[in-house]
Amino acid sequence: MKASELQDHLYTLEERLLHPSRVKDRTTLIPLLASDFQEYCSSGRIYNRQQTIDDLLASTPRNATISHFYVTVLAPDAALATYHATTALHTSHRSSLWVFRDNRWQLLFHQGTIAS
């Protein structure tokens, strides 16, 4: 996959995870998370895969936009996506480590930090 195609693909996956309420069957989002997924939230909480799945399945719609999205290819099977997520309340800096496993891209690690 070309770098530009990978950037577009990961952007689409990030959008799906940022707006799970737009997905008719949210359980289709579960395979996007690696079995050893972990998230460091902007609140300071650390979530594991199951906690994140629970949140995805129960979340309510939110108005958030992605900007400044950029992908750095780290290896043939690893990429770092960085971007800003903006809501009515704040903007956060986000980073996601994606790995190619089981013939698909999966989110291994995500961190959000509120911009000052």
C-alpha positions, 0 to 999 in steps of 0.5 A: 500500500502506498503511503498516501493510500495508507494515510487515507485508510487509517484516516477512515479507521480513525473516523470510525472510532471517533464517531462510533455512533455513525456505524450501524453495527458497532460490533464491527469496530471491535476488530479494529482494536488489537488484542493487546490494545491500550489507551491513555486518555486525556483525563489521565485514565488508562483503558484496556481493550475491553474497557474501550469496547464497552465505551464504543458500544455505549457511546452517544453521538459527539460532534468532533472533527479531525484535522492535521492528520498525518501518518508516519510509516515506521515499518512495513507493518507499523504506522503512527497517526497523529492529528487534532480532534476538536469538539465544542469544549476543547482540542486534543492532540492525538496519536495512534499506533497502528499495526498490520496483523491478521491481514488488517490494520489494528490499533495497538495504542492511542493517546489523547492530550488536551491542547493548552 
